[in-house]
Amino acid sequence: MLKAEEIKAFFELVDEDKRQFAYDTVDEYVFFCERIEELKKLPYIQVSKKNPEMQRLTPAAKLVKEYSQAVDAKRGTLLRILNSVENSAADELYAKLKEFE
């Protein structure tokens, strides 16, 4: 949970309503990032035993795509919240988020 605390520190100067929303979004962001890391350990492609030329995506591959979209949306939300307060802090947050991904 260290990631979440580091990210939440960026929102200490934001007003209370936005701060609580940002904190919830940070928790969701970290959740999805952690799930993606777990899913990366699983196979992405399933090969047919009868016809090795036939391949299909595994459920893990599909979830990585969905979770990545959620991470992008959460990152955008967090940056918009912080950008409304201070532009330079948004740039720092973006750099920190990239470290975690």
N, C-alpha and C positions, 0 to 999 in steps of 0.2 A: 504494500500500500504506500510505499515511499514515493512512487511515481505520482500518485494522486495528491499527496501532500505538497510535493514540489510544484505541481501545476496549480493547485488551489491558492498557493501563496501569491500568484499573480493577480488574484481577484480581491485582495484585501481592501483595496481602495474603492471598489465598486459599491454602489448603494445596495442596501440590504436585499431588496427584491431580486435584483439582477444577480447578486452574489449567491443567493441560495439556488437560483436556477443554474448558475454556472457550476456550483458545487455538484449538483445532481448530474449535470452534463459531464463533468469530469469523471465522476464515478462510472457512468455509462461508457465513456470513452476508454477508460482503463480496462473495464470489463471486456469490451470487444477486442481490444489489443491483446489481452491475455488469452482470449479464446482463439484468436488467429494464430498465436504462437503455438498453442496446443495442436491446432489443426494442421499446421505446417509439418508436423511429425508424421502425419498419416499420408497414405498414397493418394494421388490426385487422379490417376487414370486406372481404369479397370479394363483388362484385356480379356476378350472372350477366349475360353478354353477351346472351343470348336473351331473358331476362325481368328487366329492371332492378329489379323489385319483389322478386326473390328475392335474399336476402343470406345469407352465412354467415360465421362467424368464421374467421379465418386461423389457421394453426398458431402464429403469433407471439402472437395474443391468448390462445390456450389455454395457451401456455407462461408468459405473464405471470401468469395466474391461478395456475398451479401453483407458480411461483417465489415469488409473493407469499405463498402459504400456507407455503412453506418458510421465508421470511424471518420470518413471524409466529412460527413454531415455534422458530426459532433465537433470536429476540428473547426469547421467553418463557423459554427455557432459560437464557439468559445472565442475565436478571433474577432467576430463582429461585436461581441459584448465588450471585449477589452479595447477594441479599436474605437469604440464610442467614448472611451475615457482617455486613452493615451495611445498614440500611434507607435511610439518606440517600444512600449511594453508589449504590444501585439507582435512586433517583430521578434522580440526576445522569446515570447511564448511560442511562436511558430518554430523557432530554432530548437527550443526545448522539446516540443512535440515530435519533431523530426528525429531527435535522439532516441526517443522511446519506440518509434516505429521501426 
